[in-house]
């Protein structure tokens, strides 16, 4: 043990002096910046999906014009009809409470001398055979719409009929009837539907449109 230590000492004594190693420059520890705080997250505002547009409102039904006032100098040839048979039918998507004119007398009087035509009602004229129809506003105190229909249920004429000046006591029946406007069916027709004024403008029936109701049941009752 001792010999080993001596040899080691000799070896160390004979070694050249060690070259001093320059001290490494003192490295300053990097400054630690304070941790950055994350900026608060801004939530993107939720965009609400657009609400569906409301359906357009139905146009308001115009108020009916007041009826013609009958004076002492005017002449009417019929009295307002009452007691006509009634039946409900759907025309152009709406249901109507209909009065039926199935006889010559009821077809001749029609809406004459009436002072109102309530909404939701109609009058149906049923002729026994197809013919060229020629209607007028004789004795009528209110405006109305006419839809003329052939024997196959197809619309052949549309009229927005306007009341006319009544016959006066100094006017002959012939002169009165001659000055009345005629509303024609354009071809052979069998039925006339009368509605309150403004119905054609509101429901927009079309020439050539087929009306699907039980026409045969009406034919069986017409005189």
Backbone as CSV, one residue per row, in Angstrom:
resi,resn,N_x,N_y,N_z,CA_x,CA_y,CA_z,C_x,C_y,C_z
1,UNK,0.841,-1.211,0.000,0.000,0.000,0.000,0.863,1.243,0.000
2,UNK,1.872,1.226,0.732,2.740,2.384,0.828,3.492,2.609,-0.447
3,UNK,4.031,1.553,-1.044,4.786,1.691,-2.291,3.911,2.319,-3.384
4,UNK,2.796,1.952,-3.423,1.886,2.499,-4.473,1.685,3.982,-4.256
5,UNK,1.642,4.372,-3.059,1.417,5.792,-2.769,2.623,6.578,-3.155
6,UNK,3.898,6.018,-2.908,5.130,6.748,-3.202,5.270,6.935,-4.683
7,UNK,5.059,5.908,-5.437,5.186,6.005,-6.897,4.233,7.044,-7.430
8,UNK,3.146,7.027,-6.893,2.163,8.019,-7.348,2.629,9.394,-7.032
9,UNK,3.341,9.572,-5.882,3.804,10.900,-5.531,4.898,11.330,-6.445
10,UNK,5.781,10.401,-6.839,6.867,10.705,-7.737,6.312,11.108,-9.105
11,UNK,5.412,10.429,-9.522,4.809,10.750,-10.827,4.233,12.146,-10.821
12,UNK,3.627,12.482,-9.772,3.027,13.820,-9.694,4.083,14.886,-9.599
13,UNK,5.258,14.539,-8.915,6.289,15.549,-8.751,6.961,15.842,-10.043
14,UNK,7.120,14.888,-10.900,7.828,15.080,-12.148,6.952,15.664,-13.262
15,UNK,5.749,15.786,-13.089,4.843,16.317,-14.151,5.048,17.797,-14.297
16,UNK,4.975,18.334,-15.558,5.115,19.783,-15.761,3.960,20.526,-15.127
17,UNK,4.307,21.758,-14.777,3.227,22.536,-14.112,2.040,22.699,-15.029
18,UNK,0.955,22.589,-14.438,-0.302,22.684,-15.242,-0.536,24.105,-15.674
19,UNK,-0.913,24.226,-16.885,-1.270,25.560,-17.414,-2.567,25.995,-16.783
20,UNK,-2.510,27.179,-16.199,-3.761,27.604,-15.543,-4.881,27.796,-16.563
21,UNK,-5.946,27.303,-16.246,-7.140,27.436,-17.120,-7.841,28.721,-16.775
22,UNK,-7.987,29.563,-17.764,-8.693,30.831,-17.454,-10.115,30.554,-16.985
23,UNK,-10.420,31.340,-16.037,-11.779,31.160,-15.483,-12.817,31.541,-16.521
24,UNK,-13.823,30.770,-16.594,-14.931,31.086,-17.527,-15.642,32.350,-17.062
25,UNK,-15.940,33.186,-18.009,-16.661,34.426,-17.603,-17.955,34.079,-16.880
26,UNK,-18.181,34.900,-15.937,-19.390,34.688,-15.144,-20.629,34.982,-15.986
27,UNK,-21.380,33.979,-16.126,-22.617,34.157,-16.923,-23.757,34.521,-16.004
28,UNK,-24.293,35.664,-16.335,-25.469,36.082,-15.541,-26.679,35.248,-15.933
29,UNK,-27.345,34.891,-14.944,-28.578,34.134,-15.215,-29.554,35.006,-15.987
30,UNK,-30.138,34.464,-17.033,-31.101,35.285,-17.806,-32.249,35.746,-16.927
31,UNK,-32.540,37.012,-17.155,-33.660,37.572,-16.390,-34.953,36.883,-16.812
32,UNK,-35.622,36.464,-15.836,-36.909,35.820,-16.107,-38.014,36.869,-16.061
33,UNK,-38.600,37.061,-17.242,-39.705,38.011,-17.289,-40.927,37.391,-16.633
34,UNK,-41.691,38.228,-16.007,-42.894,37.673,-15.350,-43.783,37.000,-16.383
35,UNK,-44.332,35.909,-16.002,-45.189,35.183,-16.986,-46.317,36.072,-17.484
36,UNK,-46.483,36.013,-18.805,-47.560,36.807,-19.395,-48.900,36.151,-19.123
37,UNK,-49.797,37.010,-18.742,-51.154,36.512,-18.511,-51.919,36.500,-19.823
38,UNK,-52.560,35.393,-20.054,-53.357,35.304,-21.285,-54.462,36.348,-21.267
39,UNK,-54.613,36.997,-22.426,-55.707,37.973,-22.532,-57.031,37.246,-22.400
40,UNK,-57.978,37.903,-21.768,-59.273,37.235,-21.609,-59.876,36.892,-22.964
41,UNK,-60.385,35.707,-23.071,-60.993,35.270,-24.322,-62.293,36.021,-24.567
42,UNK,-62.406,36.512,-25.775,-63.643,37.199,-26.149,-64.504,36.220,-26.941
43,UNK,-65.656,35.990,-26.402,-66.554,35.065,-27.073,-67.196,35.736,-28.276
44,UNK,-67.146,35.049,-29.377,-67.809,35.573,-30.573,-69.326,35.503,-30.372
45,UNK,-69.982,36.652,-30.524,-71.438,36.621,-30.294,-72.114,35.663,-31.259
46,UNK,-72.999,34.873,-30.717,-73.733,33.920,-31.540,-74.700,34.657,-32.451
47,UNK,-74.622,34.325,-33.691,-75.536,34.940,-34.655,-76.787,34.089,-34.754
48,UNK,-77.879,34.726,-34.382,-79.141,34.004,-34.455,-79.556,33.835,-35.913
49,UNK,-80.041,32.663,-36.196,-80.521,32.425,-37.556,-81.722,33.316,-37.821
50,UNK,-81.783,33.893,-39.017,-82.902,34.812,-39.304,-84.243,34.111,-39.190
51,UNK,-85.163,34.821,-38.580,-86.501,34.255,-38.428,-87.216,34.246,-39.774
52,UNK,-87.952,33.188,-40.040,-88.672,33.161,-41.326,-89.661,34.312,-41.417
53,UNK,-89.718,34.867,-42.604,-90.624,35.997,-42.808,-92.069,35.557,-42.635
54,UNK,-92.840,36.417,-42.018,-94.256,36.105,-41.816,-94.963,36.100,-43.161
55,UNK,-95.916,35.195,-43.359,-96.635,35.177,-44.637,-97.381,36.490,-44.837
56,UNK,-97.470,36.933,-46.083,-98.173,38.194,-46.321,-99.628,38.121,-45.878
57,UNK,-100.066,39.191,-45.263,-101.447,39.222,-44.787,-102.404,39.269,-45.979
58,UNK,-103.525,38.600,-45.805,-104.530,38.626,-46.870,-105.076,40.044,-47.004
59,UNK,-105.278,40.466,-48.245,-105.835,41.809,-48.409,-107.216,41.911,-47.774
60,UNK,-107.416,43.023,-47.115,-108.705,43.224,-46.446,-109.827,43.316,-47.486
61,UNK,-110.931,42.723,-47.148,-112.072,42.795,-48.048,-112.645,44.209,-48.011
62,UNK,-112.801,44.815,-49.171,-113.344,46.176,-49.174,-114.773,46.203,-48.667
63,UNK,-115.097,47.262,-47.972,-116.461,47.403,-47.472,-117.410,47.582,-48.649
64,UNK,-118.543,46.902,-48.634,-119.481,47.042,-49.760,-120.037,48.459,-49.846
65,UNK,-120.286,48.867,-51.061,-120.899,50.184,-51.253,-122.343,50.139,-50.764
66,UNK,-122.819,51.246,-50.237,-124.222,51.246,-49.811,-125.137,51.040,-51.012
67,UNK,-126.298,50.421,-50.788,-127.207,50.164,-51.910,-127.817,51.452,-52.449
68,UNK,-128.301,51.344,-53.650,-129.040,52.468,-54.229,-130.287,52.736,-53.396
69,UNK,-130.526,53.994,-53.107,-131.722,54.374,-52.348,-132.877,54.557,-53.328
70,UNK,-133.927,53.807,-53.108,-135.103,53.892,-53.986,-135.948,55.091,-53.564
71,UNK,-136.219,55.971,-54.505,-137.021,57.160,-54.215,-138.462,56.956,-54.696
72,UNK,-139.299,57.919,-54.383,-140.707,57.842,-54.790,-140.853,57.922,-56.300
73,UNK,-139.808,58.401,-56.982,-139.883,58.531,-58.435,-139.339,57.311,-59.174
74,UNK,-138.823,56.336,-58.421,-138.247,55.138,-59.047,-139.288,54.027,-59.141
75,UNK,-139.068,53.132,-60.106,-139.974,52.012,-60.324,-139.191,50.710,-60.215
76,UNK,-139.663,49.799,-59.346,-139.114,48.449,-59.272,-140.167,47.467,-59.777
77,UNK,-139.708,46.424,-60.473,-140.633,45.476,-61.080,-140.712,44.154,-60.323
78,UNK,-139.902,43.993,-59.306,-139.899,42.761,-58.503,-139.743,43.138,-57.035
79,UNK,-140.112,42.184,-56.203,-139.835,42.307,-54.769,-138.667,41.377,-54.441
80,UNK,-137.909,41.654,-53.358,-136.793,40.758,-53.007,-137.280,39.325,-52.797
81,UNK,-136.560,38.373,-53.365,-136.951,36.969,-53.223,-136.659,36.461,-51.809
82,UNK,-137.515,35.595,-51.350,-137.310,34.915,-50.067,-137.666,33.436,-50.241
83,UNK,-137.173,32.614,-49.333,-137.563,31.203,-49.326,-136.978,30.350,-50.423
84,UNK,-135.911,30.808,-51.079,-135.289,29.973,-52.115,-134.578,28.779,-51.479
85,UNK,-134.515,27.638,-52.184,-133.741,26.509,-51.644,-132.275,26.909,-51.515
86,UNK,-131.616,26.320,-50.508,-130.227,26.686,-50.228,-129.366,25.425,-50.156
87,UNK,-128.110,25.597,-50.516,-127.150,24.493,-50.427,-125.744,25.085,-50.382
88,UNK,-124.856,24.414,-49.669,-123.480,24.917,-49.559,-122.593,24.263,-50.613
89,UNK,-121.782,25.103,-51.271,-120.823,24.636,-52.270,-119.498,25.360,-52.044
90,UNK,-118.414,24.707,-52.490,-117.094,25.321,-52.417,-116.676,25.779,-53.804
91,UNK,-116.377,27.069,-53.924,-115.903,27.648,-55.178,-114.578,28.363,-54.922
92,UNK,-113.567,28.046,-55.725,-112.276,28.746,-55.683,-111.654,28.712,-54.280
93,UNK,-111.864,27.581,-53.587,-111.245,27.404,-52.282,-112.023,27.951,-51.104
94,UNK,-113.212,28.493,-51.329,-114.027,29.022,-50.239,-115.429,28.428,-50.287
95,UNK,-115.995,28.228,-49.123,-117.349,27.682,-49.048,-118.364,28.832,-49.064
96,UNK,-119.429,28.639,-49.829,-120.490,29.643,-49.944,-121.842,28.999,-49.631
97,UNK,-122.657,29.761,-48.932,-124.042,29.364,-48.689,-124.851,29.899,-49.866
98,UNK,-125.335,28.994,-50.723,-125.902,29.399,-52.012,-127.422,29.280,-52.041
99,UNK,-128.048,30.305,-52.598,-129.469,30.238,-52.944,-129.570,29.718,-54.378
100,UNK,-130.552,28.877,-54.627,-130.687,28.239,-55.931,-131.889,28.793,-56.681
101,UNK,-131.634,29.295,-57.874,-132.717,29.767,-58.753,-132.949,28.677,-59.800
102,UNK,-133.974,27.875,-59.559,-134.214,26.687,-60.373,-135.439,26.818,-61.267
103,UNK,-136.223,27.881,-61.091,-137.465,28.064,-61.848,-137.376,29.327,-62.691
104,UNK,-138.217,29.451,-63.734,-138.193,30.682,-64.533,-138.446,31.930,-63.704
105,UNK,-139.372,31.868,-62.754,-139.689,33.047,-61.951,-138.499,33.462,-61.084
106,UNK,-137.836,32.488,-60.452,-136.700,32.845,-59.592,-135.510,33.323,-60.420
107,UNK,-135.310,32.750,-61.600,-134.215,33.215,-62.456,-134.496,34.612,-62.970
108,UNK,-135.761,34.940,-63.207,-136.113,36.267,-63.703,-135.894,37.340,-62.641
109,UNK,-136.204,37.031,-61.392,-136.063,38.015,-60.315,-134.613,38.131,-59.846
110,UNK,-133.924,37.002,-59.716,-132.526,37.025,-59.300,-132.295,37.823,-58.029
111,UNK,-131.301,38.719,-58.074,-130.961,39.576,-56.929,-131.700,40.911,-56.964
112,UNK,-132.720,41.026,-57.837,-133.446,42.277,-57.968,-134.051,42.751,-56.654
113,UNK,-133.948,44.057,-56.404,-134.551,44.759,-55.267,-133.897,44.437,-53.922
114,UNK,-132.863,43.625,-53.899,-132.180,43.343,-52.630,-131.219,44.477,-52.288
115,UNK,-131.084,44.718,-50.993,-130.226,45.817,-50.549,-128.884,45.353,-49.995
116,UNK,-128.646,44.049,-49.944,-127.351,43.553,-49.473,-127.055,42.196,-50.101
117,UNK,-125.759,41.906,-50.148,-125.273,40.614,-50.640,-124.195,40.189,-49.646
118,UNK,-124.565,39.465,-48.595,-123.604,39.174,-47.528,-122.400,38.363,-48.012
119,UNK,-121.237,38.628,-47.420,-120.046,37.843,-47.720,-120.304,36.380,-47.350
120,UNK,-119.741,35.486,-48.142,-119.918,34.059,-47.879,-121.195,33.479,-48.444
121,UNK,-121.960,34.297,-49.185,-123.181,33.794,-49.816,-123.046,33.921,-51.332
122,UNK,-123.912,33.214,-52.044,-123.915,33.255,-53.507,-125.295,32.876,-53.996
123,UNK,-125.524,33.099,-55.279,-126.778,32.703,-55.919,-126.415,31.937,-57.182
124,UNK,-127.033,30.762,-57.367,-126.751,29.918,-58.529,-127.994,29.851,-59.405
125,UNK,-127.845,30.251,-60.672,-128.917,30.152,-61.655,-128.664,28.881,-62.481
126,UNK,-129.660,28.015,-62.519,-129.525,26.754,-63.252,-130.549,26.753,-64.379
127,UNK,-130.065,26.724,-65.619,-130.953,26.693,-66.778,-131.135,25.248,-67.247
128,UNK,-132.325,24.918,-67.744,-132.592,23.521,-68.129,-131.709,23.024,-69.264
129,UNK,-131.366,23.912,-70.209,-130.544,23.513,-71.354,-129.477,24.580,-71.605
130,UNK,-128.351,24.206,-72.221,-127.339,25.214,-72.563,-127.873,26.196,-73.593
131,UNK,-127.516,27.462,-73.438,-127.951,28.512,-74.367,-127.014,29.705,-74.242
132,UNK,-127.091,30.612,-75.225,-126.345,31.858,-75.121,-127.055,32.734,-74.087
133,UNK,-126.394,32.974,-72.992,-127.020,33.716,-71.891,-126.740,35.203,-72.027
134,UNK,-127.723,35.966,-71.575,-127.694,37.415,-71.736,-128.297,38.005,-70.456
135,UNK,-127.441,38.372,-69.511,-127.919,38.870,-68.219,-127.824,40.392,-68.168
136,UNK,-128.613,40.969,-67.253,-128.577,42.414,-67.043,-128.762,42.717,-65.564
137,UNK,-128.701,44.006,-65.230,-128.819,44.446,-63.828,-130.161,45.144,-63.601
138,UNK,-131.189,44.622,-64.201,-132.520,45.190,-64.043,-132.958,45.119,-62.570
139,UNK,-133.423,46.249,-62.051,-133.944,46.363,-60.672,-132.885,46.103,-59.591
140,UNK,-131.613,46.086,-59.961,-130.568,45.776,-58.971,-130.123,47.042,-58.232
141,UNK,-130.007,46.918,-56.919,-129.623,48.044,-56.068,-128.179,47.935,-55.578
142,UNK,-127.494,46.835,-55.892,-126.122,46.608,-55.441,-125.293,46.046,-56.590
143,UNK,-123.971,46.241,-56.501,-123.059,45.640,-57.479,-122.877,44.159,-57.144
144,UNK,-122.435,43.398,-58.122,-122.189,41.967,-57.892,-121.270,41.424,-58.977
145,UNK,-120.739,40.224,-58.746,-119.889,39.540,-59.719,-120.636,38.353,-60.305
146,UNK,-120.398,38.099,-61.600,-121.037,36.982,-62.293,-119.977,36.062,-62.887
147,UNK,-120.151,34.762,-62.660,-119.296,33.743,-63.271,-120.208,32.829,-64.075
148,UNK,-120.035,32.823,-65.400,-120.881,32.017,-66.273,-120.158,30.724,-66.629
149,UNK,-120.895,29.616,-66.580,-120.296,28.285,-66.661,-121.053,27.453,-67.698
150,UNK,-120.307,26.698,-68.524,-120.978,25.878,-69.535,-121.437,24.548,-68.935
151,UNK,-122.015,23.684,-69.794,-122.606,22.442,-69.284,-121.563,21.405,-68.842
152,UNK,-120.288,21.701,-69.076,-119.216,20.811,-68.615,-118.558,21.334,-67.325
153,UNK,-119.113,22.425,-66.808,-118.555,22.987,-65.577,-117.361,23.893,-65.791
154,UNK,-117.160,24.378,-67.030,-116.001,25.210,-67.361,-116.437,26.679,-67.449
155,UNK,-115.660,27.563,-66.843,-115.983,28.995,-66.863,-115.815,29.542,-68.272
156,UNK,-116.861,30.211,-68.774,-116.803,30.779,-70.118,-116.908,32.305,-70.127
157,UNK,-117.268,32.914,-68.984,-117.333,34.377,-68.919,-117.247,34.819,-67.458
158,UNK,-116.601,35.984,-67.261,-116.475,36.593,-65.936,-116.876,38.058,-66.054
159,UNK,-117.759,38.511,-65.167,-118.218,39.899,-65.223,-118.282,40.503,-63.816
160,UNK,-117.787,41.715,-63.712,-117.954,42.496,-62.484,-119.049,43.524,-62.777
161,UNK,-120.257,43.152,-62.444,-121.433,43.924,-62.856,-121.691,45.089,-61.896
162,UNK,-122.073,46.193,-62.471,-122.313,47.427,-61.712,-123.778,47.826,-61.842
163,UNK,-124.370,48.224,-60.735,-125.777,48.660,-60.760,-125.950,49.855,-61.696
164,UNK,-127.147,50.017,-62.175,-127.437,51.140,-63.065,-128.621,51.941,-62.521
165,UNK,-128.790,53.087,-63.115,-129.888,53.952,-62.670,-131.221,53.229,-62.862
166,UNK,-132.054,53.298,-61.834,-133.350,52.624,-61.895,-134.283,53.319,-62.893
167,UNK,-135.283,52.594,-63.271,-136.308,53.181,-64.135,-137.083,54.230,-63.338
168,UNK,-137.374,55.323,-63.982,-138.176,56.372,-63.342,-139.600,56.340,-63.890
169,UNK,-140.477,56.998,-63.190,-141.888,56.972,-63.580,-142.137,57.575,-64.948
170,UNK,-141.303,58.486,-65.377,-141.499,59.083,-66.703,-140.821,58.303,-67.813
171,UNK,-140.242,57.142,-67.516,-139.501,56.363,-68.508,-140.269,55.083,-68.829
172,UNK,-140.383,54.766,-70.109,-141.083,53.537,-70.484,-140.223,52.314,-70.131
173,UNK,-140.887,51.185,-69.947,-140.172,49.955,-69.649,-139.218,49.600,-70.789
174,UNK,-139.673,49.836,-72.031,-138.826,49.522,-73.186,-137.553,50.365,-73.180
175,UNK,-137.720,51.654,-72.941,-136.539,52.531,-72.906,-135.580,52.122,-71.785
176,UNK,-136.153,51.761,-70.646,-135.314,51.351,-69.509,-134.522,50.094,-69.869
177,UNK,-135.190,49.085,-70.384,-134.508,47.831,-70.694,-133.501,48.003,-71.833
178,UNK,-133.805,48.890,-72.777,-132.888,49.094,-73.899,-131.556,49.708,-73.449
179,UNK,-131.601,50.517,-72.404,-130.359,51.184,-71.991,-129.523,50.345,-71.019
180,UNK,-130.053,49.232,-70.550,-129.292,48.400,-69.622,-128.186,47.639,-70.355
181,UNK,-127.027,47.580,-69.738,-125.908,46.826,-70.305,-126.189,45.325,-70.223
182,UNK,-125.746,44.586,-71.243,-125.896,43.134,-71.275,-124.566,42.474,-70.902
183,UNK,-124.678,41.394,-70.126,-123.511,40.596,-69.737,-123.656,39.221,-70.391
184,UNK,-122.801,38.929,-71.372,-122.962,37.762,-72.237,-122.100,36.589,-71.773
185,UNK,-122.544,35.384,-72.151,-121.811,34.176,-71.771,-120.722,33.794,-72.775
186,UNK,-120.674,34.471,-73.917,-119.662,34.242,-74.969,-119.886,32.947,-75.754
187,UNK,-120.423,31.941,-75.153,-120.795,30.699,-75.841,-121.930,30.070,-75.019
188,UNK,-122.413,28.957,-75.488,-123.534,28.334,-74.778,-123.134,28.010,-73.341
189,UNK,-123.961,28.431,-72.421,-123.711,28.194,-70.997,-124.979,27.665,-70.350
190,UNK,-124.825,27.143,-69.144,-125.971,26.556,-68.454,-126.152,27.098,-67.041
191,UNK,-125.086,27.654,-66.477,-125.144,28.098,-65.088,-124.548,29.501,-64.959
192,UNK,-125.099,30.255,-64.019,-124.526,31.551,-63.653,-124.403,31.594,-62.140
193,UNK,-123.212,31.913,-61.684,-122.948,32.066,-60.256,-122.811,33.555,-59.967
194,UNK,-123.596,34.033,-59.029,-123.489,35.440,-58.635,-122.926,35.512,-57.218
195,UNK,-121.936,36.426,-57.047,-121.234,36.590,-55.781,-121.234,38.058,-55.372
196,UNK,-120.952,38.333,-54.102,-120.791,39.730,-53.694,-119.693,40.415,-54.511
197,UNK,-119.876,41.686,-54.756,-118.884,42.456,-55.513,-117.507,42.337,-54.869
198,UNK,-116.483,42.130,-55.705,-115.115,42.000,-55.206,-114.641,40.567,-55.095
199,UNK,-115.545,39.594,-55.264,-115.158,38.190,-55.136,-114.221,37.760,-56.259
200,UNK,-114.496,38.186,-57.489,-113.626,37.824,-58.610,-112.223,38.395,-58.398
201,UNK,-112.129,39.660,-57.987,-110.816,40.277,-57.767,-110.061,39.575,-56.652
202,UNK,-110.764,39.091,-55.655,-110.115,38.492,-54.486,-109.708,37.042,-54.733
203,UNK,-110.580,36.248,-55.364,-110.320,34.819,-55.526,-109.719,34.458,-56.885
204,UNK,-109.755,35.384,-57.829,-109.081,35.223,-59.125,-109.467,33.964,-59.912
205,UNK,-110.762,33.699,-60.119,-111.122,32.605,-61.048,-110.686,32.970,-62.461
206,UNK,-110.478,31.938,-63.289,-109.950,32.162,-64.629,-110.874,31.560,-65.686
207,UNK,-110.898,32.205,-66.850,-111.613,31.626,-67.988,-111.001,30.263,-68.302
208,UNK,-111.856,29.273,-68.577,-111.381,27.936,-68.875,-111.184,27.067,-67.646
209,UNK,-111.302,27.669,-66.462,-111.158,26.892,-65.224,-112.377,26.004,-65.021
210,UNK,-112.142,24.772,-64.593,-113.243,23.844,-64.360,-113.657,23.909,-62.890
211,UNK,-114.948,23.968,-62.663,-115.494,23.988,-61.305,-116.069,22.611,-61.009
212,UNK,-115.498,21.962,-60.013,-115.864,20.575,-59.717,-116.892,20.510,-58.594
213,UNK,-118.161,20.608,-58.957,-119.255,20.350,-58.023,-120.231,19.392,-58.704
214,UNK,-121.231,18.959,-57.983,-122.205,18.014,-58.548,-123.255,18.798,-59.342
215,UNK,-122.898,19.144,-60.574,-123.824,19.885,-61.414,-125.061,19.064,-61.756
216,UNK,-124.912,17.762,-61.891,-126.056,16.919,-62.288,-127.177,16.948,-61.266
217,UNK,-126.795,17.067,-59.991,-127.842,17.137,-58.969,-128.648,18.422,-59.094
218,UNK,-127.999,19.496,-59.565,-128.723,20.745,-59.800,-129.582,20.620,-61.050
219,UNK,-129.018,20.011,-62.099,-129.790,19.843,-63.331,-131.094,19.101,-63.083
220,UNK,-131.043,18.106,-62.233,-132.229,17.272,-61.980,-133.350,18.069,-61.330
221,UNK,-133.044,19.216,-60.748,-134.052,19.993,-60.031,-134.493,21.237,-60.813
222,UNK,-133.823,21.536,-61.922,-134.130,22.758,-62.659,-135.380,22.593,-63.512
223,UNK,-136.143,23.670,-63.620,-137.358,23.685,-64.441,-137.154,24.592,-65.668
